[in-house]
């Protein structure tokens, strides 16, 4: 009970209309079956509940271009509705001071959210004394809040489904919960994070975006807020630990933080992390790998940082090259002498084991009182291979001894088992495949290839391990074959396909996503966290609908369809070559024209749509929609127009100079847009965050262009002009344009909108279906296509998503025949870091080629068998 007596709460009067008599619509979240479906086996428990879903009835001024809810609003009052805000009064927020600190953190943020929406800030009342005289919001954690436990004991609140569950919560309107309280909105969690997630769930449902601060997404204003009777009980989450890795922060997050939030330390410090941790809670995330690049001091270097993480109930881990929560770039290579009074020895455990053991031990002791996930194993000081013996067997033996010693440390300072992960990233995967035997309770965190395609997942034996598995996934990357640090263009469809595949093969313990500087990957980050919370909500077959869902919640239903279309085209074009990767992909002139026309179309649409965006959302629209769309368009124009100017100059054509001017104009406009991002929106809030040339890569420079002298000479350097590929556009058949298909019992040939080249993929689902090989090839599911072919030999290229076999020993085979000829088998699974892999990830597809003899001209039947699960067919290319 709250310890402050308040005047009687004003009784709302029924009214058929909103303020000023203007009728508003009614929002009703109807009863729904909430289900978290997982595959066979373990992971976090699942539960299906028939629930009457929470209803928020928001009454006041609203706009379809700034809607806070995905359903209609109403002004209709019924006596059963809980008045969260009415007549300029807000129901107080009551919590037990003995509850976890994150409960107070969430309640304070929620009070600010209510004030942002209504202009009225609820009082925050801590204590269990006398109740308020009127409706109240009761917030607390089961077993930690006396308020909540009293409701349970009296039978007013049913919590059987919460007990023992991970991060679950219930939101319910309860009649007469306490003496003197006629009605309460109760938000109760199974644990401290569950309570916080419940609080922020109500905030989301009243229109407050997780990006309210990080992307300036202002909610619509409403004078009154009501909650209709009902019960919402989400959880537990699909994935136990869900979070982000702050990485490559050199050109955005760190200089911005030093300029705005952590001026005293000129770094990413506690003030910045406070905002990041709140964002994570709003996203229902719970885990972080802190920033760790050279120039960024270690998370633990600032004593307030781990204390702050605990206050926000965020679990702290460390990246694949930072064992035992140690940031080696700073703490070993730079600050060791300051910390220990002597220089460190070599970063080699076989030569300097005692010193490294003590170095790790100190962090284990320091972090023992906090929720942490410890990375075990060892790599180089910063994202390099582990120094040590030359041979792989010797390296495996050394790695085994390192992990044994690290676990001994954890056992010495932790009373309970502590979560541990091993990330076989890059060269470490080779050592794991060489025979490293991990303790059964260590979670294997499988990594993608840095470009969104998971290299390997757990086989059937590995799926039995008690530690389970997880995924380290990239939305941003610095490295080979080319960076993508500027814009964010990996689609929800690809994220869903890869992470849903991982989940199906047991990766349910931990997902961590490399989000770079956080901005501009807001949509993609939110999608990954939404998927981790409820993996069944956005399957590979439905993930293409996420941009519409997100745009509706962010910009309202009026603008959402147009925004969703822009984003879908943006993802389709980016899959064929990210803007940062244009110099590594050869397009014919016809393909260049198609790309330019498509980019120019969505850029024009985005520019025109801006006029309809409310003033309060203009900054958000620029950050989330306009800048990435225009930036991608302009970079394509710069590269293609520059190359075209040189090609025309070789022919001595004066038109070359016009294209040179267009290229220069595109380059200049990128600089103008970026300056506007930093200095022209949100009052300069983001100054220093956006760089138009991260890592000063060549792709961001102004390329060579035609000059009058080159045109006069009628030639230019062949090297400069070699970017333009000659030849007509290829003849393509989309995978979904089949004329017949044959499926097997228990599986489907499933279309995946938005996935892969051309924006359409087709694959076998579920993921655990069998593979086929000779002599049973023709028993595999297949698709048939029709095409007119002249007599003679024909080469057919099959383009597929450039992913990997499901796990070690599995391939990505298809078989193809023409006019019932003998099937030819092709494997499009290629080793990561190979030359072919580099080409594949830049152009967005892997490809197999076969040659077939056609005896007579006319319609031909092309049959493609999908022999392995994991093959995603995108296109057939005919010669």
N, C-alpha and C positions, 0 to 999 in steps of 0.2 A: 504494500500500500504506500502511496505517496505521503510524505509527511507535511504537506502544505495544504491548508484548508482554503478553498477558493469559493467565490460567490457562485450561486447556482448557475449552471450553464444555460444559456438562452435556448429555449425550445424552438426548433426550426418550424416554420409554418409551411404547410403544403402549398405548392405553387405550380401551376402548369407551365411556367415559363421561367427563363433566366432573368438576369438583371435587365431592367428597362422593359420587361415584358416580352423580350425576344425569345421565341421558342428554340430550344436546343434538343438534340437527339439523346437517346438513351444508350448507355454502354452497359452491356450485360455479358459477363463471362459465364457461360452456361456450364452446367455440370459436364465434366469430361473425364475420360479414363486416362489418367496420367500413368504412363508406363515407361520404365527404363529397361529396355530389352538388351540383354547381353547374350553372347554365345555360350556354349557349354563351358563349364569349368568355373574357376574362381573369380578373382577380381572383387571389386566392391560389390556388396549385396544389392539385389534388385527387389523392387516391390511395386505391385500395381494396386492403386487405390482408386475406388470410385469416389470422387470428391466433387463437392459443389465449389466451383472456383471462385476466388476472390473477385469482387466487383468494386471498382472505384467509379463513383458517379461524380464527375467533376462539373460543377456548374459555374458559368461565367462566360466572359468573352473568349472566343476561340476562333481558330482559322484553320481551314483545311490545309493551308500551306505551313502550318506550325502545330500539328496535332500531337498531343502528348500520348494518346492511346491509339491502338490499332483498330478500335471499334468505335461506334458513334457515342456521343455524349447525351445527357439528359438533364433537365432541370426538375424533373418530377421527383418530389419528395414523398417518401413513405415513412411511417413511424418506426419501421424496423431499421432504417439506415443509420449507420454510425456517423455522427458528424465530426469529422476530423478537423475541419475549419468551417465555421458558420458564424455569420453576423460579426465578422472581424474578430472572432475568438477561436483559438486553436486548442484542441484537447491536449492536456499536458502529457509529456512522455515520462513514464515512471519506470525506474529501474533500481535494482538492489546494488548498493555500493560495494557489496562483497563479490559481485559478479566480475567476470573478466574485463580487463580494461578496454578491450576492443568493442565491447558492448556499449560503453560510454562513447567511444570514438564514433561508432556507427550512429548512435542516437544524436550526437551533436551534429554530425553531417546531415542527418535526416531533418533535423530542425531547420538547418540552413536551406535544405531542399524545399521544405514546405514554405518557408519564407520567400524563396525564389519564385515559387509558383503563385502564391496567394498574397504576398506582402505581409503575412502574419507569421511570427515565429513562435512555435510552441515552447512552453516552459519545460525545462529539463529538471525533473525532480528525483532526487536520489534519497532513498530511505524506505522504511517499511513501517512507518508510524501510521498516523491517521490518514484515511483515504480522502481523495478530492471529492468535492461536492458536485459531481457531474461526470460525464463521460471521460474516459482516460485511455491512453495507449500504454499497455503493460508490456514491457520488453524484458526478456531474460532467458537464461540458459537452464535447461533442465538439470536439477541437482546442484546448481550454483546460485540460483535466484530464489530467495524465500517467497517472493511474489508468485512466481510460476509454480513452485512446489506446493504452495497453499492452494492454488487453483486445482492442481492435480489431486491433492489429498481430499478436497471437497467434492470431487467428481465433476467440476465445472469444465475441465479441460482434459481431453483424452490424448494421451501421449505414448500409448503402447508402441506405436510405429516409430517413435523417435528413439526409444531407449537402445543404446548400443550402436546406433547408426552414425555414420560419418557425415558431418556437415549437412544435416537435414534440418528442416524447420517446418513450423506450422504457422499459418496466419489465419486467425479466426475472430469473428465477432462473437463475444460471449455476453449473455444477459446476466445481470446482477452478479458479477464475479466476486465482489467484495462488498461488505457493508458500506452503504452510502454511494456506491458506484452503480448506476442503473445499467450501464452498458460499457463494454471495453473492447477495443481492438487489441487482441493479444498476439504478440510475435514471440514465439518460443523456439529455441534451437536445441538440437541434440548435443551440441558442443559450442564453444565460443564462436567459431567461424560460422556455424550454422545460424546462430542468432544474428550475427552481422549480415549474413547473406539474406536472411528474412527481412531485415530492416531495409536493405537496399533494393530488395524485390518490390516492396511497396513504393519506394521512390521511383523505380523504373516505371511502374504501372501508373504513376501519376504524371508521367511524361518527362522525368529527369533522366537524360542519357548518361551512360557511363562516361561519355566524353564531354560532360558539361563544363569541365575545366580544361581538359587537355585538347579539346578541339572547339571550344566556345559554342557548344550546342545548347542554345538557350531554350528552355521549355516554354510552352504557351502559358499565358497568365489565366488563372481562374480565381474568382473571388471566394468560392466555397468548395470544399471537398467532402465527399461522403463515401463511406464504405458500406456496401450492401452485405447483409448477413450471408455467411457462407464459410467455406473452409478451403484453404489451399495448403497442400503439404508436399512440396517437391523434395527430391533427394531420395537416397544418396546419389552423389554424382557418379557418372560413368567411370571417370578416371580419378584416382585418389589424389595425386599431386598434379596440379595444372598451373603452368606459369610461363614466364618469359625470361629471355636472356637479353640483357642490354649489351650491345656489342657495336664495335666500329663507331664509337661515340665521338671520335676525334673532330668531325666536321659539323656536328649538330648538337647533340645532347650536352656534351661537356662544356663547350664554349658558351652555350646558351645558359646552362646552370650557373656557371661562374659569373655570368653577366647579370643574372636576375635573382636567383634564389640563394645561392651559396657564395655570395661575394666575399665572405670572410675567409673562406678556404680556397676560393678560385678553383672549384672542382665540383664533381657530382657528390654532394654531401647530404647530411640529414634533412635539410629543408627540401631538397629535390626528392629524396626518397619518400618523404611524407606524402607528397602528391602522387608518387608512383604507387605507393602501398594502398592509398585510397582508391586509385584507379583499379588495382587488382581486386579489391573487395567488391567494387561495383561490377566487375566482370565475372564475379564468382570464381576468381582465381586465388591461389593460396601459396604460390611458390615463385622464387626468383633466383636467377643467377645474376649477381650484380655486375655492373660494368667493370672491365678489367684490362682495358687496352693500355699500352704504354702512355704515360702522361696522366692516367687516372689512378689515384691512390686507392689502396685496398679498402674494401667495405669496412673491415674491422679496424682500419687505421683511425677512424673517427669513433670514439667510444659511444657516442649517442646513436650510431647507426643500428647495431644489433638490439639495443634497448628499444629503439623505435620499431624495428621489425616485430619484436615481441608484443609491443603495444598494439600494433595492427594485426597481430596473429598471422604474420607472413612467415612461411618456412623458408629459411635461407639455405641455398646450396651453392655450388661452384661449378664452373665449366669443366669440360673434358680434360683440360690441361692444368687444372688447379686442384690437386688432391688435398683432402682434409681441410677444406675451406681456406686454403692459403693462396693468395694472389702472388705468384712467384715473380712476375715481371717487376712488381714494386717491392714486395716484402723480401725477396731473396736477392734479386739483381741490383736493387737500388737502396733499400732501406735496412738491409740486414745489419750493417755496421752500426747504424743509429740505434737499432733495437737491442743488439747483443754486445756492442762494443768491440767487435772484431769483424774482419772480412769473412765472407763465406768461402768455403772450399768449393770444389767442383760440384756441379749438379749431376752427380753420378752416385747412385745408391751403392753400387759395388765398391766404390772407392771412398765414399764419404757418408756411409750409412748412419753412424752415430749422430753426426751433426744434423742431418736431415730428419732423423727420428725425433730428436729433441725439438726441432723447429715445428714439426707436425704436432708433437705432444702439447706444446704451449697453446696452440689454437684449439685443440680438443678440450683442454682444461677451460679455456676462456669461453668456449661455446657450449659447455656441458649443460647449462641451465636454460638453453634456448632450443626451440624446435628447429632442427637442422636435418638436412640430407647430405651425407658425406660421400664425396666422390673418391673412390679408391682406385689404385693403380698409379701409373705415372707416365707422363710424356715429357717433352722438352720444356724448358722454362716458359716458352710462349708458343703454343700451337706448332710444335715441331716434334719429331720423333724422339723417343727416349734415348739419351746417351747411355752407352754401355757396350756390352759385347757385340762383336760383329755378326755372329751367326744368329739366325732366328731361334733355334732351340735354346741357345744360351740366353737370349733376351726373354724368352718365355719363362725359363727357370728363374731369372732375376725378377721378373714381374710377379711371379708366384710368391717369392719370398717377400717382396714389397707389400703385397696385399695381406699376407699373413701378419706382418709386423703392424700394419695399419689397423687391422682388426684387433690385434692385441691392445693397442692404444685405446680403441673405442671401448673394449671390454673393461679396461681399467678405470675409466672415468664416467661410464654410463651404467646406471642401475638396470635400466630396461634395454631391450634390443633397440638399436638405433637404425633408421633407414640408411641403406648404403646403395650406391649405384656404381656401375662400371660401364663406361661409354666407349665401345669399340669404334672410335672415330678415325677416319683416314687410315693410317698405317697400323693402328691398333687392331683393326678388324683382321688384318693379316696375321697378327700374333695370336688372336683368339682362334682363328681358323687353324693355326699351326698346332693347337692342342692345349691351350691354357685352360685349366680346370678351375672354374670359379666356385666359391662356396655357394651352396644352394640358396641361401637367403639373400644374396646380393642381386639387386635388380639390374638386368642388362638393359641399357638404354641404347637402342639401335638408332643409328644416325642416317639421315638422308645423304645424298651426294653433294650437298650444299645448294642444289638447284631444285629441290622439291621432290626428289624421287628416292624412296627409302631403299638402301642398298641390300639389306638382308633383315629378315625377321625370324622369329623363333620357329624351329621345326617342332615336330610332335613331341620329341623328348624334352626339348628346352621349354615347351609350354607347361610341362609338369613341375618346373622348379618353383619352390615356395616363394622365392623373391620376385617371380614374374618378370615382366619386361616393360619397357617404356619406349619413348621416341624423342629424339632430338631433331627438330625440324626447322628449316630456314625459310623466312620471308625476306631476308636481306643477307647479302654475302660480300665479303672481300676475298677474292682469290680466283683461281683458275676455273675455266678458261678466261672468264672476264667477270669483273665485279657487277653487282647490281645494288648499289647503295643510294641511288637518287630517288627513284620512284618505286612504288610497290605494285607489282602487276601479276603476282601469282593468284590464280582464281580460287574462289571457294570450292569450285567443282574439283580442282586438282587436290586441294587440301583435304577435302572430304574423302576422295578416292584413296589417297595414300594413308590417311590417319584411320579411316574406317577399316581399311585392309589390316593395318597394324592392330587395331582393336580386336578384329576377328581372329587374329593369330595370337592373342593373349597380351598385347601391349596395353595394359590397363592400370599399371601402377603409377606411371609418371609420364606426362607430356610437357616438354619445354620447347618453346618456340623462340628462335632468334628473330627479334623484331627490330634490330638495329637501334635507331634513335627513338623508337615508338612512332614518331611522325616520319613519313606519311602513311604508315601501315595500319591506320586505325580500323578500317573496316575488316581487313584480313585478320588482324589480331583478335578483334571481337568475335569473328566467326570461329577461329580456332578455339577460343575459350568457351563459346556456346556449344561447340561440338564436344569438347571435353566434358562439359557438364552433362549433356544428354546426347550421346552419340547417335541415337536413333532418330533424333529430330531432323537432322539434315543429312540424309543418306546421299551417296553419290548420284542417285537418280533424281534427287530433289534439291541438291545444293545450289543449282543454278537459280533457284528462286530466292536465295538469301539476299541478294542486292535489293530486291523489291521489299522484302521484309524489313531490312535494315533502313532503307530510304524512307519507308513509311514511318518507322519509329523515330527517325532523325529529322526528316523534313516534312512529314505529313502526307496524307493520301493523295492530295492534289498533284504534288510534284513527283511523287514516288515512281510512277510508271516511267516517266521520261528519264529520271535519274537512273533507274534500274537498266533501262535500255542503253544508256551511255556507258554504264559500268560494264555491262556484258560485252559490248563491242570493244571497249578498252581491254578487257581480259582476253578476248579472242585475238585481237591484234598483237597484244603483248606475248601471247603464247608462241606465235610464229617467230618472234624475235623481240625480246625485251628492248626498250629504247636504249638501254646501256649496251646492248649486244649487237647493234646494227652493223658495226664494222666487221663482225665475224660471220655474217650471213649474206650470201649472194642472192640477190633478187633480180629477175629479169626486168627490163624496162616496163613490161606490161604489169608485172607484179608490183613494181614500185608505184605505178599509177593507181592501182587498186588500193594499195595501202594508204597512199596519200589522200585519195578521195574519201576513204572510210574514216581516217583520222580527222580530216577537215570537216566532214559531216558531223561527227559527234562533238567536235570542238565548237562548231557553230551552234549546235543544239544547246550545249552547255552554256555558251555565252548568252544566247537568247533567253534561256530559262532563268538566268540570274536575275532578270528584271522582275520575275514573279516571286522571288525569295524575300521573305520579310526582312526588314532592316536588322532585327535581332539575330538573324541567322546568316547574314551576309558573310561574316568572317568564317563561319563554319563551312559555308558553301565554297568559298574560295579555297580553303585548306583541303577539304575532303573531295571536292569534285572538280572545280575549275582549274586549279594549279596542275594536278596530275594529268588531266585531259589535254589542256593546252600545252603543257610541257612535253608530253609524248608526241603530240602533233608537230610541234616546232622542231624537236630533235630529228624526227623523220624528215621533215622538210630540209633542215640544214644539211643532213648527210646526203640525201638523194639529189637535191638541187646542186650541191657542190660537185658531186660526181658527174652529174649530167652536164654541168657547165664545162668541165674538162673534156668530156667525151665530144661535145659539140665543138669545142675549141680545136680539137684534133682535126676536125673536118673543116675548120676555118669558117664556121658559121657565127654570125654576129649575135644570134640568139643566145649564145653561150654567156654573154655578159649580163643578159637579163636574169638568167638562172643564178649567176654569181651574186647578183644583187639580192635575189630572193633568199639565197642561203645566208648571206650576211644579215638580212633583216630577221630571219628566224633566230639566228644566234643572238642578235641584239634583244629580241623580244624575250628570250629566255632570261636574260639578265634583268630586264625590266620587271618581269613577273616575279622573279626571285627576290628582288629588292622590295617589291610590294608585299610579298609574303612576310619578310623580315620586319619591315618598317611601316607598311601602309595599312595593316589590319590590326584589330584588337588593341589599338593604342601602342603599337610597338612591342606587344607582349612576347612575340616570337623572334625578336631581333637576335640573330646569331644561330637560329635553329636550322634554317634551310640553306644548303649550299648547292649551287648549280654546277659544281665541279668537285664532288667528293673524291679524295685521293688524287686529284689533279690528273685524272685519266684522260688519255688522248681523245676519247670519244666526245668529251665536253669542250674541246678546243674548237676554234674556228678553223675548219679544214681549208686546204688550198683550193682556190677557185680560178676560173678563167680570168685572164687579163687581156687588154687590147693587144699586147705584144704576142701572147700565145695565139690569139685568134689570127693575128696577122701572119704568124709563122705557120699557121694551119696544123699545129701539132702541140701536144703536151707530153709530158713524161708518161710512158706506158705504166709505170708503177703507180702514178697518181690516178690514172684513169682506170686501173684494173678493177676497181670496185664494181663497175657497171657490167653485169653479165648479159650476154647477148642471147637471143633466141625467144621464141614465142612462149606464152604461158602454157604449162602442161595440161593435158586432158585428164581431169580428175573425176572420180566417182566417190561421193561421200559414203562412209561406211553405212549410214542409215538409209541409203537409197537401194537397199536390196530388194529383189523381187520375190525371194522365197527364203525361208529359214527352217532349219530342223533343230529342235531342242531335245534335250534328254530329260528324263523324269528327275525331278528334284532340283532342277536348276533352270535358269532363264538366260537367254541372250538379251541383255538389258541395254537400252539406250541411255546414255549419260549426257544430257545436255550441258553444254559449256565446257566439256572436257576435251582438251587436246586440239590438234590442228583442225581448223575449220569450225570449231565450236561444237562438235558432235563426236562422241565416242560410243563404242559398242563393245561390250565384254560379257564374259560368263560370270554369273553370280548365283549363289554365294561364293566366297573365296575358297572354300575348302572342298571344291569339287575335284575329281581325279584328272590326271593327265592321260594323254593317249600317245602311243607310239606304234610303229610297225609291229605286227601286221594288222593292228586294230585302228588305223588312222581313220578309216571311213565310218567308224562308230562315233566319232567325235561330233559335237554340234557344228553346224556349218551355216553359211550364208551364201546365197547365190545372187549374182549380178548379171545384167544383160548389156552387151555393147556390140555395136557394129564394127567388125574387124575385117580388113582385107586378107586375102590369102597370104601365107608366108609366116615367118617367125615374128613373134611379138614379145617384147620385154614388159613385164608387169611389175611395178614396184608397189609394195604394200607398206603404207606408212602407219606406224603405231606410236602410242605414247611411249616415250623413252625411259620407261621405268625398269625395274630389275625383277628377276625371278623371286618368288615369294620367300624362299630361304635357300640355304646352301644345298646345292644339288638339283634345284629346280630351274628350268629354263623358261623361255618365252617363245615357244614354237607355234608356228602355224603351218598349214599345208595348203597348197593351191593347185587346182586343176582347171583346164579349159576344155569344154565340150567333152566331159567325162574321160579325159585323158588321165594318165597316171599322176597321182598327187606328188608334188615336190615339197619337201619339208625344209623350212627355214627357221633358224633361231635368231631372234633380234635382241637377245640378251647379250650385252657387251660389258666388258670389265670397266669399272669406274676408273677415271683418270687416263683411259686409253685415248688414242687419237680419235677413234670413232665416237667415243662417248662425248668428247669435247664438241665435236660437230653436232651431235644429236641434241645436247642440252641447249646449245645456242639457237638452233633452228626449230626446236620444239618437237622433233619426231625421230624415231628410229625407223630404219627402212630395210626391207629385204627385197631382193630382185630375183626373178626367175624368167626364163625364156620358154615360150610355148609355140609350137607349130600349129597354125590354123590351115586346114586343108582346103577350105572353100570360103569365099567371101560371104559375109552376111552376119546376121545376129549370132553372137557367141555367148555361151553360158560360162561364167567364171565362178567357180565354187571355192570358198575360203573356209577351211576347217580351223577352228580355234582349239589347238591341242592342249594348251596349258592354261590354267586359271592365271589371271594377271595380265594376259595379253589384252590390250585395249586397241581395237581397230579404229582408225580415223579416216583413211582415204586409200583408194587405189589410184595409181597413176599409170596411164597407158601411154606407150610410145607412139 
